[in-house]
């Protein structure tokens, strides 16, 4: 993957995935991330990267393994559907948070 000018490092990418604001020096990267082709796929991959460890933690709960697996799968499916439904609102919010006009 080619790096763009203003591309944040790994720690800042994690913070960005969790919903934090990036410094102004990364504004062009944020604009590219949220407005160029494929922005929904990037948003979905970022969401899955955050949710998979949370859902796997359900397997550590005491009880039958299938209950933990079912709870994790339910959490993953419902959060993914919610993310897909609200993707436009999430994008608009992130653009405003970084001082960029919504498309």
Secondary structure, DSSP 8 states (H G I E B T S, - for coil): ----TT---HHHHHHHHTT----GGGHHHHHHHHHSTTHHHHHHHHHHHHHHHHHHHGGGSSS-HHHHHHHHHHHHHHHHHHHHHTHHHHHHHHHHHTT----
